[in-house]
């Protein structure tokens, strides 16, 4: 039997007869799964390399949420003795509770350490990449999905925020999960209900969701109804589930806005914060000059978006910003392609979902003065917008996507070099109080008298709770606080916690007192002879 075929084809004989095999066709079939796997592998590698040791130490917010998770697991209450609060009191003006509850099984198994506290955030960061692919594929196809996923895999913002555990960083993952479920919703499945659950959980993850989630749903649900992708019955059920899950957080907002007493729903506590709630101090609508505040917030927002940095070095790595520094014009152009202008011809409804996410995020930037953490809802749709721009550019400039991939990959290599370099490690070592935990453990084991701390680092008492694990009944009635004078700095100052004091001078009259100070400090009693032991950024002074 004779065949005429291209040299790329092969004729294979089996016991059932002859068939023609085209390896190029097989390669095309496996192209998407192979690229997906490669991108995911790159993203995972960037997130797990030196995980838990970089950043070194534990940030106070990480120590706080880890301590709360342990107390909720061990005692059934937070560090203030409140049973299962829907929002944590934390530093005084509140801390979001969702991550603490998510963290409970991890600290139960591994204790309060960097690995356990950061592991749920790492897993959320890794899971975000396939979620983004699923949503992108549903909206605009495989090529768009792979490109957006690639941008997330190499995104400096997403890598940095997947590797440490400020509790608000979990919100973009929850929102993305809800967004993905929303894109999958149809009249024949239950994805809209799942989306409603995730969007409700966002309200417990970060206060910016109080504005962002409702606005996004208002901009998208009517379109889903108009397109007949979901039914009014599905919307009704989803709304009831959303309201049921979010009801306790609505009570929390009411209690603290109207200055009511704390409430209880069985074992669940609706706390009244001891100082003004963070969402009130930050929101322009609660100020004396809301229009001036909105204008200033807008200026700050666009400054952060343009410079891709803020005042907090743990949020970014210079000079790479949230996505390689000078890419904001690409974001603007991509955003324009999501809006219902005349020049946008294809997939207008699908593009609108990205636009709605961007608009909801921009509203947050108008209401609140933002930094890279407070603005964390916007960075995922930013990746969508950049991917959309290159997808549309490729129709006019064939080959632009491979060029972009190569250029951003080079930037990614240099980013990792800087992130894992000595300079960034040195900066974050000080900001994450590296050495303070073993210093406290050593001082408490070696000294039964007073232990006094440096004033050069704030809120070091949280590390005492983390290491000593006192039951709240042992100390909560004796706590003395100094409330913050500046609403922009809402952390209260604690004067004492059992034998621990948080000013060196408070121990000056006790010759048996030990001190935990920074490398450049000395105890207030120079006539006393001390044994010194260094712990990275801290020194323990024990009287001989």
Backbone torsions as a table, in degrees:
resi	resn	phi	psi	omega
1	UNK	NA	132.0	-178.5
2	UNK	-108.0	143.0	178.2
3	UNK	-129.4	145.1	169.6
4	UNK	-109.3	115.8	-178.1
5	UNK	-148.9	158.8	177.2
6	UNK	-66.6	150.2	-177.3
7	UNK	-62.2	-18.8	178.1
8	UNK	-77.0	-10.9	-179.0
9	UNK	-97.3	154.4	176.5
10	UNK	-129.7	141.8	174.9
11	UNK	-101.9	122.9	-175.1
12	UNK	-119.3	133.3	179.6
13	UNK	-101.3	130.0	175.2
14	UNK	-122.5	177.7	179.3
15	UNK	-67.7	-14.9	179.0
16	UNK	-95.0	-4.4	179.8
17	UNK	129.8	-158.4	-176.9
18	UNK	-103.5	144.9	167.3
19	UNK	-146.5	157.9	-176.2
20	UNK	-99.7	128.7	-177.3
21	UNK	-112.4	126.5	178.6
22	UNK	-112.5	105.7	-178.6
23	UNK	-63.9	-29.8	178.0
24	UNK	-65.2	-36.6	177.4
25	UNK	-65.4	-40.1	177.2
26	UNK	-63.5	-41.7	178.3
27	UNK	-61.1	-41.1	178.5
28	UNK	-63.7	-38.2	179.9
29	UNK	-65.7	-34.8	-177.5
30	UNK	-94.1	-0.7	-176.3
31	UNK	-59.8	-49.1	-177.4
32	UNK	-63.9	-50.6	178.2
33	UNK	-59.5	-37.0	-179.4
34	UNK	-67.7	-44.6	178.4
35	UNK	-65.5	-40.7	176.8
36	UNK	-57.5	-47.7	-178.2
37	UNK	-64.3	-41.5	179.2
38	UNK	-63.1	-46.5	-180.0
39	UNK	-63.6	-43.8	179.6
40	UNK	-61.9	-41.2	179.7
41	UNK	-63.1	-42.5	177.8
42	UNK	-62.4	-44.7	179.8
43	UNK	-63.1	-42.6	179.4
44	UNK	-64.6	-44.1	-179.5
45	UNK	-59.6	-41.8	-179.9
46	UNK	-65.9	-25.7	-177.2
47	UNK	-91.7	-25.7	-177.2
48	UNK	-100.1	-12.1	179.3
49	UNK	-63.9	117.3	-176.9
50	UNK	59.2	30.0	178.3
51	UNK	-60.4	142.3	179.7
52	UNK	77.3	-21.2	176.3
53	UNK	-102.7	-10.5	175.8
54	UNK	-137.7	116.1	1.0
55	UNK	-65.6	147.2	179.1
56	UNK	-76.2	149.0	-179.2
57	UNK	80.2	-163.3	177.3
58	UNK	-134.0	126.6	173.2
59	UNK	-63.0	149.3	178.1
60	UNK	-53.7	-38.0	178.1
61	UNK	-66.8	-36.4	175.4
62	UNK	-65.6	-45.0	178.7
63	UNK	-61.8	-37.5	180.0
64	UNK	-65.2	-49.4	-176.4
65	UNK	-70.1	-33.0	175.9
66	UNK	-66.4	-41.0	177.3
67	UNK	-64.0	-43.9	178.8
68	UNK	-61.1	-42.2	179.6
69	UNK	-62.1	-42.3	179.8
70	UNK	-65.5	-44.0	-179.0
71	UNK	-64.5	-40.4	178.3
72	UNK	-64.1	-39.6	178.2
73	UNK	-69.3	-45.8	-171.7
74	UNK	-82.0	-40.6	-172.5
75	UNK	-114.2	-11.0	-177.2
76	UNK	73.3	21.6	-179.3
77	UNK	-153.6	162.6	177.3
78	UNK	-83.5	-173.6	-175.0
79	UNK	-72.3	-8.9	174.6
80	UNK	-98.2	3.1	178.8
81	UNK	85.8	13.7	179.3
82	UNK	-90.2	131.1	-178.5
83	UNK	-79.0	123.2	173.6
84	UNK	41.2	62.7	179.7
85	UNK	-69.0	146.6	177.2
86	UNK	-78.9	-16.9	176.4
87	UNK	-147.6	137.0	-175.7
88	UNK	-84.2	144.7	173.6
89	UNK	-72.9	-43.9	175.1
90	UNK	52.5	-116.2	-175.3
91	UNK	-78.3	-5.5	178.8
92	UNK	129.0	-46.0	-179.2
93	UNK	-95.6	6.5	171.6
94	UNK	108.0	151.9	173.0
95	UNK	-144.9	138.0	-175.6
96	UNK	-64.1	142.0	-168.6
97	UNK	-95.9	-19.8	-170.9
98	UNK	-55.9	-46.2	-175.1
99	UNK	-65.9	-31.6	177.9
100	UNK	-62.4	-43.8	179.3
101	UNK	-69.7	-37.8	176.6
102	UNK	-63.5	-31.2	-174.8
103	UNK	-80.3	-18.8	-171.7
104	UNK	-51.5	-50.4	-179.0
105	UNK	-65.2	-27.4	-178.4
106	UNK	-72.8	-43.3	177.9
107	UNK	-74.3	-26.0	175.0
108	UNK	-63.2	-36.5	-178.1
109	UNK	-86.5	-38.7	-170.0
110	UNK	-116.4	-5.8	-177.6
111	UNK	83.6	-177.1	-179.1
112	UNK	-94.5	90.9	177.2
113	UNK	-141.5	171.7	-174.0
114	UNK	-60.4	-39.8	-178.1
115	UNK	-63.0	-49.3	-176.9
116	UNK	-67.3	-44.2	-175.7
117	UNK	-66.6	-33.9	-176.0
118	UNK	-92.1	-15.0	-173.5
119	UNK	-60.6	-45.5	178.0
120	UNK	-59.8	-35.7	178.5
121	UNK	-67.8	-38.8	176.6
122	UNK	-61.5	-46.8	179.9
123	UNK	-63.1	-39.1	177.1
124	UNK	-64.1	-39.5	178.0
125	UNK	-63.8	-40.5	178.7
126	UNK	-68.5	-44.1	-179.3
127	UNK	-67.0	-23.8	-179.8
128	UNK	-61.9	-32.9	-176.7
129	UNK	-65.7	-51.4	175.2
130	UNK	-65.2	-31.9	175.8
131	UNK	-61.8	-43.5	179.0
132	UNK	-63.0	-38.9	177.9
133	UNK	-62.7	-45.4	-178.7
134	UNK	-61.6	-46.1	180.0
135	UNK	-64.5	-44.7	-179.2
136	UNK	-63.3	-40.0	178.5
137	UNK	-64.6	-41.5	179.7
138	UNK	-64.9	-34.8	-177.6
139	UNK	-78.4	-55.0	-169.2
140	UNK	-135.6	13.4	172.2
141	UNK	100.3	175.8	-172.9
142	UNK	-62.1	-46.4	-175.6
143	UNK	-62.0	-45.2	177.3
144	UNK	-61.6	-43.2	-178.4
145	UNK	-62.7	-44.7	179.8
146	UNK	-65.0	-40.4	-178.8
147	UNK	-66.6	-44.9	178.2
148	UNK	-63.2	-41.4	178.2
149	UNK	-63.8	-40.7	176.6
150	UNK	-60.3	-43.9	179.4
151	UNK	-62.9	-37.8	176.8
152	UNK	-68.8	-40.2	-178.8
153	UNK	-58.8	-36.8	-177.2
154	UNK	-102.9	4.3	-176.8
155	UNK	-66.6	119.7	177.2
156	UNK	-56.1	-41.0	178.4
157	UNK	-58.8	-49.1	-173.9
158	UNK	-70.2	-35.8	177.6
159	UNK	-65.4	-49.8	-178.9
160	UNK	-59.7	-44.0	-174.4
161	UNK	-80.7	-11.6	173.3
162	UNK	-83.3	-9.0	-169.8
163	UNK	-110.2	-1.3	171.1
164	UNK	-144.5	165.6	-159.7
165	UNK	-119.1	48.3	163.6
166	UNK	-64.1	129.4	-163.7
167	UNK	-63.4	-26.3	-178.1
168	UNK	-71.4	-16.0	-179.5
169	UNK	-70.2	-9.7	177.7
170	UNK	-79.1	-17.4	-175.5
171	UNK	-64.2	-42.3	177.5
172	UNK	-59.4	-32.8	177.2
173	UNK	-66.9	-46.6	179.9
174	UNK	-62.4	-41.3	180.0
175	UNK	-65.7	-41.5	178.3
176	UNK	-63.4	-39.0	177.2
177	UNK	-62.1	-43.1	176.7
178	UNK	-64.9	-41.4	179.0
179	UNK	-62.2	-44.9	179.7
180	UNK	-61.7	-45.1	178.0
181	UNK	-61.8	-36.3	179.4
182	UNK	-65.7	-40.7	179.8
183	UNK	-67.3	-26.4	179.9
184	UNK	-86.1	-7.0	-173.0
185	UNK	-67.3	138.9	173.3
186	UNK	-149.7	173.7	-179.4
187	UNK	-69.8	-12.8	-174.7
188	UNK	-105.1	5.2	179.6
189	UNK	-138.7	179.4	-176.3
190	UNK	-107.8	20.5	-176.4
191	UNK	-66.3	-28.7	179.5
192	UNK	-65.5	-37.6	176.8
193	UNK	-63.6	-42.1	178.0
194	UNK	-64.1	-39.9	176.6
195	UNK	-60.2	-41.3	179.8
196	UNK	-61.6	-38.2	179.3
197	UNK	-65.2	-47.3	-178.5
198	UNK	-65.3	-40.4	179.6
199	UNK	-65.8	-34.9	176.4
200	UNK	-66.8	-39.8	179.1
201	UNK	-64.6	-27.7	177.0
202	UNK	-55.8	-32.5	-177.3
203	UNK	-66.5	-23.6	177.6
204	UNK	-91.2	-10.7	-175.9
205	UNK	-90.5	-36.7	-179.7
206	UNK	-161.4	139.6	-175.1
207	UNK	-65.1	-23.8	178.3
208	UNK	-64.2	-19.2	178.2
209	UNK	-69.1	-19.6	178.4
210	UNK	-57.1	-33.7	177.4
211	UNK	-97.3	-43.1	-172.0
212	UNK	-65.1	-43.1	-176.2
213	UNK	-66.8	-51.6	179.5
214	UNK	-58.9	-40.5	-179.4
215	UNK	-64.2	-44.5	178.8
216	UNK	-59.6	-45.0	-178.6
217	UNK	-66.5	-37.3	177.4
218	UNK	-62.9	-35.1	-177.9
219	UNK	-80.6	-18.1	-172.9
220	UNK	-115.3	-38.3	-174.8
221	UNK	-62.6	-43.6	176.7
222	UNK	-58.5	-35.3	178.2
223	UNK	-66.4	-41.1	177.2
224	UNK	-60.6	-38.5	177.5
225	UNK	-67.4	-43.4	-179.1
226	UNK	-62.2	-39.0	179.7
227	UNK	-79.6	-2.8	-180.0
228	UNK	60.0	33.6	174.7
229	UNK	-83.4	-25.0	173.7
230	UNK	-134.5	165.2	-178.2
231	UNK	-106.8	164.4	176.0
232	UNK	-63.2	-32.0	177.5
233	UNK	-64.7	-42.2	177.4
234	UNK	-62.7	-41.3	178.7
235	UNK	-63.3	-41.4	179.3
236	UNK	-62.7	-44.5	178.6
237	UNK	-66.2	-43.8	178.8
238	UNK	-61.6	-40.4	179.2
239	UNK	-64.5	-40.9	178.8
240	UNK	-64.2	-42.2	178.2
241	UNK	-65.7	-42.5	177.9
242	UNK	-58.5	-47.7	-178.6
243	UNK	-67.4	-37.3	179.2
244	UNK	-63.6	-46.3	-179.1
245	UNK	-68.8	-38.9	-174.6
246	UNK	-87.6	-6.3	-176.9
247	UNK	-53.8	-45.9	179.2
248	UNK	-60.4	-35.2	179.8
249	UNK	-73.4	-31.1	172.7
250	UNK	-63.2	-40.0	176.0
251	UNK	-62.5	-41.1	178.3
252	UNK	-59.0	-44.8	179.0
253	UNK	-63.0	-42.6	179.9
254	UNK	-64.2	-45.2	-178.6
255	UNK	-59.0	-43.7	-174.2
256	UNK	-86.1	-26.4	176.0
257	UNK	-76.2	-40.2	-178.1
258	UNK	-91.8	1.6	178.2
259	UNK	59.5	46.0	178.4
260	UNK	-87.8	172.3	175.3
261	UNK	-76.6	157.1	176.2
262	UNK	-59.4	150.5	-177.2
263	UNK	-125.0	163.9	178.1
264	UNK	-133.9	134.2	171.4
265	UNK	-114.9	85.8	-171.7
266	UNK	64.9	-127.7	178.9
267	UNK	-78.8	-8.7	-177.4
268	UNK	-83.1	132.0	180.0
269	UNK	-104.4	133.0	170.7
270	UNK	-102.4	96.7	-169.0
271	UNK	-78.6	150.1	166.3
272	UNK	-98.4	119.3	-177.0
273	UNK	-71.1	144.1	-177.2
274	UNK	-73.2	-21.0	173.6
275	UNK	-125.8	175.6	-175.5
276	UNK	-60.5	136.4	-177.6
277	UNK	-61.7	145.2	-177.4
278	UNK	-58.7	-39.9	-176.9
279	UNK	-66.0	-24.3	177.7
280	UNK	-80.1	-43.0	-178.4
281	UNK	-68.6	-26.1	-176.4
282	UNK	-93.4	-25.1	-171.8
283	UNK	-81.3	133.4	-178.7
284	UNK	-63.3	-32.7	-174.5
285	UNK	-67.5	-17.7	-179.7
286	UNK	-93.7	-1.8	-176.9
287	UNK	-87.3	175.3	179.7
288	UNK	-76.3	-29.6	-179.0
289	UNK	-126.0	76.8	-172.7
290	UNK	-61.2	-37.2	-177.2
291	UNK	-70.2	-39.8	176.5
292	UNK	-65.6	-38.3	178.7
293	UNK	-66.1	-39.8	178.4
294	UNK	-62.7	-43.9	179.0
295	UNK	-62.4	-42.2	179.3
296	UNK	-67.5	-40.2	178.0
297	UNK	-62.7	-40.3	178.3
298	UNK	-63.2	-39.7	177.9
299	UNK	-62.8	-45.7	179.7
300	UNK	-61.9	-42.8	-178.5
301	UNK	-59.4	-49.5	-178.0
302	UNK	-71.2	-27.6	174.7
303	UNK	-66.3	-43.6	178.1
304	UNK	-64.8	-43.1	179.9
305	UNK	-64.5	-38.1	-178.0
306	UNK	-75.8	-48.4	-176.5
307	UNK	-77.6	-23.2	-179.1
308	UNK	59.9	36.4	177.4
309	UNK	-155.3	167.4	175.9
310	UNK	-143.8	-160.9	-176.7
311	UNK	-88.5	6.2	-172.8
312	UNK	-120.0	103.0	-173.9
313	UNK	-61.7	-18.6	179.2
314	UNK	-73.8	-10.8	-177.6
315	UNK	-89.2	-14.2	-173.4
316	UNK	-158.2	167.1	176.3
317	UNK	-123.3	120.8	177.6
318	UNK	-72.1	141.8	0.9
319	UNK	-102.8	37.1	-167.4
320	UNK	-98.0	-16.9	176.6
321	UNK	59.3	-155.1	179.1
322	UNK	-82.5	-24.9	174.7
323	UNK	-156.2	69.1	170.1
324	UNK	63.2	44.2	161.9
325	UNK	64.0	-69.0	-169.7
326	UNK	-105.4	42.3	-177.8
327	UNK	-104.7	3.4	-178.0
328	UNK	-60.3	-36.8	174.7
329	UNK	-58.6	-34.9	175.9
330	UNK	-63.5	-38.8	178.9
331	UNK	-62.4	-45.9	-179.5
332	UNK	-60.5	-44.8	-179.7
333	UNK	-65.3	-41.9	177.7
334	UNK	-64.5	-37.3	178.3
335	UNK	-63.4	-40.3	177.7
336	UNK	-60.1	-33.3	-180.0
337	UNK	-74.1	-9.3	176.2
338	UNK	-92.3	-13.6	-174.8
339	UNK	-88.2	154.2	-174.7
340	UNK	-79.1	57.1	174.5
341	UNK	-84.4	166.4	-177.4
342	UNK	-65.6	-33.0	-176.8
343	UNK	-75.7	-7.9	175.6
344	UNK	-91.8	108.1	-173.3
345	UNK	-102.3	-37.0	-170.7
346	UNK	-101.6	142.2	171.3
347	UNK	51.2	45.2	-175.5
348	UNK	-63.9	-38.7	-180.0
349	UNK	-66.3	-43.6	-179.3
350	UNK	-64.4	-39.5	179.3
351	UNK	-66.0	-29.7	-178.1
352	UNK	-64.0	-30.7	178.5
353	UNK	-62.5	-38.7	175.9
354	UNK	-67.2	-43.2	178.5
355	UNK	-59.8	-41.8	-179.6
356	UNK	-61.8	-40.1	177.9
357	UNK	-64.2	-43.0	177.8
358	UNK	-63.1	-45.1	-178.0
359	UNK	-64.5	-41.0	177.4
360	UNK	-62.7	-37.9	178.8
361	UNK	-69.0	-41.4	179.3
362	UNK	-64.0	-33.1	175.9
363	UNK	-61.0	-40.1	177.2
364	UNK	-58.8	-42.4	179.9
365	UNK	-67.0	-21.5	176.5
366	UNK	-83.8	-36.1	-178.5
367	UNK	-76.3	-40.3	-174.7
368	UNK	-114.8	144.9	166.3
369	UNK	-72.6	120.4	-167.2
370	UNK	-102.2	157.5	160.5
371	UNK	-128.4	-172.0	-175.1
372	UNK	-66.9	-25.2	176.4
373	UNK	-78.6	-49.9	-178.3
374	UNK	-64.2	-21.5	-176.4
375	UNK	-101.3	20.0	-169.6
376	UNK	-67.7	-14.8	179.5
377	UNK	-70.4	-22.0	-171.4
378	UNK	-84.8	-18.7	-167.3
379	UNK	-76.5	-26.1	174.7
380	UNK	-69.4	-49.1	175.9
381	UNK	-64.7	-24.0	173.4
382	UNK	-61.2	-41.9	177.7
383	UNK	-64.0	-40.5	175.5
384	UNK	-59.0	-44.5	-176.9
385	UNK	-64.6	-41.4	179.1
386	UNK	-65.6	-42.0	177.9
387	UNK	-62.4	-41.1	180.0
388	UNK	-64.2	-39.7	178.6
389	UNK	-60.1	-48.0	-179.1
390	UNK	-67.5	-33.2	177.2
391	UNK	-63.2	-42.4	178.5
392	UNK	-73.7	-35.2	179.1
393	UNK	-64.2	-32.8	-177.2
394	UNK	-62.2	-27.0	178.8
395	UNK	-67.5	-26.9	-179.7
396	UNK	-103.6	-27.7	-178.8
397	UNK	-127.4	80.0	-179.5
398	UNK	-56.9	136.5	-179.2
399	UNK	94.7	-3.3	-177.6
400	UNK	-68.0	-32.9	-178.8
401	UNK	-67.3	-48.3	176.1
402	UNK	-58.0	-38.0	178.3
403	UNK	-63.0	-44.6	178.9
404	UNK	-62.3	-41.9	-179.8
405	UNK	-61.4	-43.1	179.7
406	UNK	-64.3	-46.1	-178.0
407	UNK	-63.8	-46.0	179.2
408	UNK	-68.1	-31.1	177.0
409	UNK	-65.7	-37.9	175.5
410	UNK	-63.1	-45.0	176.5
411	UNK	-59.4	-38.8	178.7
412	UNK	-61.7	-40.9	178.1
413	UNK	-63.0	-45.8	179.4
414	UNK	-67.6	-35.3	176.4
415	UNK	-59.6	-48.1	-179.6
416	UNK	-62.5	-37.1	177.0
417	UNK	-60.9	-42.6	-179.9
418	UNK	-72.3	-42.5	-177.4
419	UNK	-63.0	-39.5	-179.2
420	UNK	-93.2	8.5	-179.6
421	UNK	-82.5	170.4	-175.6
422	UNK	-67.8	-34.1	-176.7
423	UNK	-64.1	-48.8	179.9
424	UNK	-65.9	-38.6	177.9
425	UNK	-61.9	-39.9	-179.9
426	UNK	-65.3	-44.0	179.8
427	UNK	-63.5	-49.0	-176.4
428	UNK	-73.5	-23.8	176.5
429	UNK	-59.0	-41.5	178.4
430	UNK	-72.6	-42.0	-177.0
431	UNK	-69.9	-28.0	-178.4
432	UNK	-101.3	15.5	172.7
433	UNK	51.6	47.2	180.0
434	UNK	-61.0	129.0	177.9
435	UNK	100.9	-15.6	-175.0
436	UNK	-69.2	-34.7	-178.1
437	UNK	-66.4	-52.5	175.8
438	UNK	-63.6	-28.3	177.3
439	UNK	-64.4	-44.4	178.9
440	UNK	-64.9	-44.4	-179.9
441	UNK	-60.1	-41.4	179.6
442	UNK	-67.2	-47.5	-177.7
443	UNK	-63.6	-41.3	-179.0
444	UNK	-68.2	-32.3	179.6
445	UNK	-75.3	-33.8	-174.1
446	UNK	-92.8	-13.6	-172.2
447	UNK	-139.8	128.5	179.2
448	UNK	-99.0	-3.3	-179.3
449	UNK	-90.6	-162.2	179.7
450	UNK	-64.4	147.4	174.2
451	UNK	-127.7	120.5	-176.4
452	UNK	-111.4	144.5	-174.9
453	UNK	-108.0	156.8	169.7
454	UNK	-62.0	152.9	173.2
455	UNK	-97.5	2.2	-177.3
456	UNK	-74.9	-15.4	177.8
457	UNK	-125.0	135.9	-175.2
458	UNK	-87.7	154.2	171.3
459	UNK	56.5	38.4	178.3
460	UNK	-70.1	-12.2	178.8
461	UNK	-61.8	-25.4	-178.8
462	UNK	-65.1	-30.0	178.1
463	UNK	-73.7	-25.5	173.8
464	UNK	-66.7	-47.6	177.7
465	UNK	-62.1	-38.3	-179.8
466	UNK	-62.9	-41.8	-175.4
467	UNK	-86.7	-36.9	-173.5
468	UNK	-89.6	-26.0	174.4
469	UNK	53.8	46.7	175.2
470	UNK	-64.0	146.6	169.1
471	UNK	-71.5	139.5	-178.6
472	UNK	-53.3	-32.1	180.0
473	UNK	-64.3	-17.8	-179.2
474	UNK	-77.9	-19.1	-171.9
475	UNK	-141.3	-20.7	-165.6
476	UNK	-62.5	-31.8	-179.5
477	UNK	-77.2	-12.6	-176.1
478	UNK	-105.3	2.4	-176.5
479	UNK	-70.6	134.5	175.5
480	UNK	-120.0	127.3	-173.7
481	UNK	-119.6	150.7	165.9
482	UNK	-110.5	116.7	-177.9
483	UNK	-71.1	151.3	-178.1
484	UNK	-68.3	142.6	175.7
485	UNK	-85.4	-29.5	-177.2
486	UNK	-102.8	116.3	179.0
487	UNK	-59.0	-25.8	179.5
488	UNK	-73.2	-15.1	177.7
489	UNK	-123.5	84.6	-166.0
490	UNK	-81.2	0.2	-176.3
491	UNK	-72.9	127.1	174.1
492	UNK	-78.5	155.8	178.9
493	UNK	-101.6	126.6	178.1
494	UNK	-94.1	133.2	-177.8
495	UNK	-83.4	-40.8	-176.1
496	UNK	-154.8	153.0	176.0
497	UNK	-144.8	99.6	-173.9
498	UNK	54.2	-122.7	-177.1
499	UNK	-85.8	4.1	-177.6
500	UNK	-96.3	136.7	177.5
501	UNK	-124.0	152.6	-170.6
502	UNK	-118.4	24.2	167.5
503	UNK	-139.9	130.3	178.9
504	UNK	-56.5	-36.4	-177.5
505	UNK	-66.2	-20.9	179.4
506	UNK	-69.2	-13.3	179.6
507	UNK	-109.1	1.9	-172.3
508	UNK	-61.2	-31.1	-177.4
509	UNK	-81.3	-6.6	-177.1
510	UNK	-109.7	108.5	-178.6
511	UNK	-69.7	-11.7	179.9
512	UNK	-94.7	-0.9	-175.4
513	UNK	-70.5	146.0	173.2
514	UNK	-103.3	160.3	-177.5
515	UNK	-132.5	143.0	170.6
516	UNK	-119.0	105.5	-171.8
517	UNK	-125.4	170.1	174.7
518	UNK	-78.0	172.5	-172.7
519	UNK	-64.0	-25.9	-175.9
520	UNK	-97.2	3.1	-176.9
521	UNK	-104.1	159.4	175.7
522	UNK	-132.8	155.4	177.3
523	UNK	-62.4	156.1	-176.7
524	UNK	-73.0	-9.0	-179.0
525	UNK	-110.9	87.7	-175.9
526	UNK	-66.9	-19.0	-178.3
527	UNK	-78.0	-12.9	-179.6
528	UNK	-88.8	136.7	179.0
529	UNK	-87.1	125.8	-175.8
530	UNK	-117.5	148.1	166.4
531	UNK	-92.2	130.4	-175.0
532	UNK	-111.4	143.3	173.1
533	UNK	-142.4	127.9	-174.8
534	UNK	-92.1	138.4	174.0
535	UNK	-129.7	83.4	178.6
536	UNK	57.3	-91.7	-177.1
537	UNK	-98.1	0.0	-174.6
538	UNK	-129.2	155.0	175.5
539	UNK	-127.2	132.5	174.3
540	UNK	-96.9	126.7	176.4
541	UNK	-107.9	115.9	177.5
542	UNK	-112.9	128.0	178.0
543	UNK	-63.6	134.2	-179.2
544	UNK	-73.7	NA	NA
